[in-house]
Amino acid sequence: SDAVRELLNTLDGIFGEGELSQMAYRLRRSGT
């Protein structure tokens, strides 16, 4: 689960304000 969060953080940094980062943000919120 921690590895997934790390991956999402990386994708967030790569794609910035894209749709994928918003999806990652939602996943991170629900994952907490």
C-alpha positions in Angstrom: 0.0 0.0 0.0 2.9 2.3 0.8 4.5 1.5 -2.5 1.3 2.3 -4.3 1.2 5.7 -2.6 4.9 6.3 -3.6 4.0 5.5 -7.2 1.0 7.8 -7.2 3.2 10.6 -5.8 5.7 10.0 -8.6 2.9 10.1 -11.2 1.6 13.3 -9.6 4.9 14.9 -10.0 5.3 13.8 -13.7 1.8 14.7 -14.9 1.1 17.7 -12.7 -2.5 18.9 -12.8 -3.6 16.2 -15.3 -6.5 13.9 -15.0 -4.3 11.1 -13.9 -3.0 13.2 -11.0 -6.5 14.0 -9.9 -7.4 10.3 -10.0 -4.2 9.5 -8.0 -5.2 12.2 -5.5 -8.6 10.6 -5.0 -7.1 7.2 -4.6 -4.6 8.6 -2.1 -7.5 10.2 -0.1 -9.6 7.1 -0.1 -6.4 5.0 0.7 -5.9 7.0 3.9 
